[in-house]
Amino acid sequence: MAEDCIFCKIVRGEIPSNKVYEDDELFAFNDIHPVAPVHFMLIPKLHIASLLEADDSHAALLGRMLTLAPRLAKEQGLDNGFRTVINTGPGGGQEVFHLHIHIIGGGHIPPMVR
């Protein structure tokens, strides 16, 4: 974990969060600025700055994240579907440089591209 990373601090319990899920490798918590009725983030406990830094050694971890996301979404009531977003790097709109997947749903979710 990185010393000054806000998400690493959340994982360590130094910053409070509304936890959705936790196991040995992954942590999920509600977004503090939700854009929909359900909006949480799923992160690895291992500090990976962004998807740009992920490599073959992270394949199993990334796979776990993608298979856990729908289970957690359903547990949060998103039986009809949800959006997943991974902002990658400054050019991709990433603001916190710790890999994370936004899981967003409930209510009306507008199309991403018109």
N, C-alpha and C positions, 0 to 999 in steps of 0.2 A: 504494500500500500504506500501511497505517496503521502508525505507528511502534511503538505498544505492543500491537498485536493479535498474539496467540499464533500464529494461523494465518499471518499475514503473516511473522512471524519464522521459521516452519517453511519457507515458500516461499523466503525469503532464505537459508536454510541456517544461521540463527543458533541454531535449536533442532533437534536431530537428530530424524529420523523414519524409519520403515520405509516408504520410497517404493514405491508400486504403479505410478504412472504420472506422467509430466510432459510437457507440451508448452509452447508459447508462452503459452497462455491458461489452462490447467488443471493441477491438481496433485492427485494422490490418494495417500493414505497410510493405513496401518493404524491403527485406533483403539487408544489405549493402555489402554482399559478395554472390551475386546470383550464383547459380549453373546451371541455365537455364534461357531462355529469360523471363519467369515469375517466380518469387520466392518471395513470401511474407509470413509473419507470422501473425497468428491470435492468440490473447492473451486475457485472461480475465483481466479486470481492477482490479479485486480482486487478491491480491497476493496469489497465490498457488505455492509453490516452484516447484513441479513436479506432475506428475500423481500419484506418490507414496503417496502424501499427500491428494489426492482427496478422498472424501467419499460420502455417500448417500446424504448429504446436498448440494453437488455440482452437482447432477444429472441433474437438469434442465439447469444449466449453461453449462455443458458439452454437453448436447443435442443441445442447441442453437448453440454452436461452430460447431458441426458436421453438422448441417443443414444449417448454414450460409456459411460454406466453399465452397460448390458447387456453390452457388449463386454468391459469390465473384469471384470464378474461372471463371465462365462463363462471368462475367462482364469484366474480364481481358483477354478475348478472348480464353479461354481454353474450347471450345465447344466439343473437341474430347477426353477429359479426362485429368487427372492430377494425381500427386502423393501427398499423405499426409503423413507426417512423424512427429511422436511425440517421440523425444529422452527423455528417462526417467532415471534420476539419472546418477551418474558417470559411472556406468557399461553399460548404454545405450547410452553413448556419449553426454549426455546433458552438455552444456557449460554455458548457462545462466539459473540460477535456478529460473525461473518464467515460469510456464506452458505455452507452446506455440505449435501451430501446424504450421509446414512448409507446404505451398501449392506451388507445383513446377510443371511447365509444359512448353510446347512450345518446338519446336525443337525435337531432339532425346533424349529421356530419356532412359538410359540403364537399363536392368533388375537389380533388387537389388540382386538377388541370381542367380548364374550360376550353 
